[in-house]
Amino acid sequence: MSLDLLIPFGILLIMVVYLIYSRNNFEKDIVSLYEEKLDEWKKHSTIEKEKTSHKELVGLVFKTDYKINIELLDESVESTLKRGKFEVSNIKDN
């Protein structure tokens, strides 16, 4: 009687080992495929770097008596000043 049950359990054990082995190979293949696709995507994707605005010294502001004088170091901002597109901020508040 014990020999009768040994054959089905042996077949079952062999099937379980085979299924575990085939599943492991399948997972390795899928992982390698997706790693290749990720590397390909990294090659072809464009990375846009964000441009951060920074302060640039373009002139000096002086007060003589009741008059304010602006001395420009960079003449490209002269049109912006003439149009009145500037902001006044107090350094002591920052």
Beta strands, then each sheet from edge to edge (+ up, - down):
strand 1: 59-64
strand 2: 67-72
sheet 1: 1+ 2-
end
